[in-house]
Amino acid sequence: MALERRPSYLEYAYIQLGRYQDAQRTVDIIASQYEELPDKKTAADTPELQARHVRGRTIYAVPDRVVYGYFDMLTRLIVESGQWDKVAAIPILIPSRDFAAVKLQWEAKSAAVRKDPGAAQAATGKLLALSQENDLVYDVGMNNGDDTAYYLSLGFRVIAIEANPELVACRMQPSGDVPCRCSRALGRA
């Protein structure tokens, strides 16, 4: 799969010029790249990744670049071309609070444009609830780490605690997909 260089900038230029069909073609290119990805798993949705989004999300790794690029480009085209009826169809490509928040913002705007205050208020309420969620989970007695892995996959930060040194040693093995920082408690209970 060959990645087109800077399709996002090209799409944005087309939108600014009102060339929505050309912009749609760039979205179609990255949509096909997304469909061709054999593994659509991206890096965990962490506060660092959310900060990258705020700063423009410069991500160079595949599949992250394709997944985030597709979501951003599709959303930008729908919003900036005023296709408010298509906002509800924007796919949440990965379990990400970031993606969910962006979509909820545009659902609220879409409802307001359609003069549907009930739907606008509902989307705004969901966005407010999402913003107030605590994204930190404590897994006390992590055992084999299944629950920890589950919560990490949903984008939560997890502090896992395990008293059994054998299980801790097992979980400290580098797996490459879960960031881990371990510390050993001193003393005895």
C-alpha positions as CSV (number, residue, x, y, z in Angstrom):
1,M,0.0,0.0,0.0
2,A,1.5,3.3,-1.1
3,L,0.7,6.3,1.0
4,E,0.0,9.5,-0.9
5,R,2.2,12.3,0.4
6,R,0.3,14.9,2.4
7,P,-3.3,14.0,1.2
8,S,-4.7,16.0,4.2
9,Y,-3.1,19.3,3.0
10,L,-4.3,18.7,-0.5
11,E,-7.8,18.0,0.6
12,Y,-7.8,21.1,2.8
13,A,-6.6,23.2,-0.2
14,Y,-9.4,21.8,-2.3
15,I,-12.0,22.6,0.4
16,Q,-10.7,26.2,0.7
17,L,-11.1,26.6,-3.1
18,G,-14.6,25.1,-3.0
19,R,-13.5,22.1,-5.0
20,Y,-15.5,19.6,-3.0
21,Q,-15.4,16.8,-5.6
22,D,-11.6,16.9,-5.7
23,A,-11.6,16.9,-1.9
24,Q,-13.8,13.9,-1.9
25,R,-11.4,12.1,-4.2
26,T,-8.6,12.6,-1.7
27,V,-10.9,11.2,1.1
28,D,-11.7,8.3,-1.2
29,I,-7.9,7.6,-1.5
30,I,-7.3,7.5,2.2
31,A,-10.6,5.5,2.7
32,S,-9.2,2.8,0.4
33,Q,-5.9,2.9,2.2
34,Y,-7.8,2.4,5.5
35,E,-9.8,-0.5,4.0
36,E,-6.5,-2.1,2.9
37,L,-4.9,-2.0,6.3
38,P,-4.4,-5.6,7.4
39,D,-4.4,-4.5,11.1
40,K,-6.3,-1.4,12.0
41,K,-5.0,-1.4,15.7
42,T,-3.5,1.9,16.6
43,A,-1.5,3.1,19.6
44,A,-3.5,3.4,22.8
45,D,-5.6,6.6,23.2
46,T,-3.4,8.3,25.8
47,P,-3.3,11.9,27.1
48,E,-0.1,12.2,25.0
49,L,-1.9,11.2,21.8
50,Q,-4.7,13.5,22.6
51,A,-2.2,16.3,23.0
52,R,-0.8,15.5,19.6
53,H,-4.3,15.9,18.2
54,V,-4.6,19.3,19.7
55,R,-1.2,20.2,18.2
56,G,-2.1,18.8,14.8
57,R,-1.4,15.2,15.5
58,T,1.8,14.6,13.7
59,I,1.9,10.8,13.5
60,Y,4.3,9.0,11.2
61,A,3.5,5.4,11.9
62,V,1.1,3.2,9.9
63,P,-1.7,2.4,10.7
64,D,-2.1,5.5,13.0
65,R,-1.4,7.9,10.2
66,V,-4.0,6.3,7.9
67,V,-6.7,5.8,10.6
68,Y,-6.4,9.3,12.1
69,G,-6.0,10.9,8.6
70,Y,-9.1,9.2,7.3
71,F,-11.2,10.3,10.3
72,D,-9.9,13.9,10.2
73,M,-10.2,14.3,6.4
74,L,-13.7,12.8,6.2
75,T,-14.9,14.9,9.1
76,R,-13.3,18.0,7.7
77,L,-15.0,17.5,4.3
78,I,-18.4,16.9,5.8
79,V,-18.3,19.8,8.1
80,E,-16.6,22.4,5.8
81,S,-18.9,21.5,2.9
82,G,-21.9,21.9,5.1
83,Q,-23.1,18.3,4.6
84,W,-24.7,18.3,8.0
85,D,-27.0,15.3,7.2
86,K,-23.8,13.1,6.9
87,V,-22.4,13.9,10.4
88,A,-24.2,11.0,12.0
89,A,-22.5,8.6,9.6
90,I,-19.0,9.6,10.5
91,P,-17.5,6.4,11.7
92,I,-15.7,6.0,15.1
93,L,-12.8,4.0,13.6
94,I,-11.2,3.1,16.9
95,P,-12.3,3.1,20.6
96,S,-11.1,6.7,21.3
97,R,-12.5,9.3,23.5
98,D,-10.9,11.8,21.2
99,F,-12.9,10.6,18.2
100,A,-16.1,10.4,20.2
101,A,-15.7,14.0,21.4
102,V,-15.1,15.3,17.9
103,K,-18.1,13.5,16.6
104,L,-20.3,14.7,19.4
105,Q,-19.2,18.3,18.8
106,W,-20.2,18.1,15.2
107,E,-23.5,16.3,16.0
108,A,-24.4,19.2,18.3
109,K,-23.6,21.7,15.5
110,S,-25.4,19.6,12.9
111,A,-28.5,19.6,15.1
112,A,-28.3,23.3,15.7
113,V,-28.0,23.9,11.9
114,R,-31.1,21.7,11.4
115,K,-32.9,23.7,14.1
116,D,-33.3,20.6,16.3
117,P,-32.6,21.9,19.8
118,G,-33.4,18.6,21.5
119,A,-30.8,16.7,19.5
120,A,-28.3,19.6,20.0
121,Q,-28.8,19.5,23.7
122,A,-28.5,15.7,23.8
123,A,-25.2,15.7,21.9
124,T,-23.9,18.5,24.1
125,G,-25.0,16.6,27.2
126,K,-23.1,13.5,26.1
127,L,-20.0,15.6,25.3
128,L,-20.2,17.2,28.7
129,A,-20.5,13.8,30.4
130,L,-17.6,12.5,28.3
131,S,-15.4,15.5,29.4
132,Q,-16.2,14.8,33.1
133,E,-15.3,11.1,32.9
134,N,-12.3,10.1,34.9
135,D,-10.0,8.2,32.6
136,L,-8.0,6.6,35.4
137,V,-8.8,3.0,36.4
138,Y,-7.3,1.1,39.4
139,D,-6.9,-2.6,38.8
140,V,-6.3,-3.9,42.4
141,G,-5.3,-7.6,42.2
142,M,-4.5,-7.5,38.5
143,N,-3.8,-11.2,38.3
144,N,-3.0,-12.0,34.7
145,G,-3.6,-8.5,33.5
146,D,-6.7,-9.2,31.3
147,D,-8.8,-6.5,32.9
148,T,-5.9,-4.0,32.7
149,A,-5.5,-4.8,28.9
150,Y,-9.3,-4.4,28.4
151,Y,-9.4,-0.9,30.1
152,L,-6.2,0.1,28.2
153,S,-7.9,-0.9,24.9
154,L,-10.8,1.5,25.7
155,G,-8.4,4.4,26.2
156,F,-8.2,4.5,29.9
157,R,-5.1,5.0,31.9
158,V,-4.6,2.1,34.3
159,I,-2.7,1.7,37.6
160,A,-2.5,-2.1,38.2
161,I,-1.5,-3.5,41.5
162,E,-0.6,-7.1,42.2
163,A,0.8,-8.6,45.4
164,N,1.9,-11.9,43.9
165,P,5.6,-11.4,42.8
166,E,5.3,-14.2,40.3
167,L,2.4,-12.6,38.5
168,V,4.1,-9.2,38.6
169,A,7.3,-10.8,37.0
170,C,5.2,-12.4,34.3
171,R,3.4,-9.1,33.5
172,M,6.8,-7.2,33.4
173,Q,7.9,-9.1,30.4
174,P,8.0,-6.6,27.5
175,S,5.1,-7.2,25.2
176,G,5.6,-4.1,23.1
177,D,2.0,-3.1,23.0
178,V,1.3,-1.9,26.5
179,P,3.3,0.9,28.2
180,C,4.3,-0.3,31.6
181,R,6.1,1.2,34.5
182,C,6.7,-1.1,37.5
183,S,7.8,-0.4,40.9
184,R,8.4,-2.7,43.8
185,A,7.0,-2.0,47.2
186,L,9.4,-2.1,50.1
187,G,8.6,-3.7,53.4
188,R,6.2,-6.3,54.6
189,A,2.6,-6.1,55.7
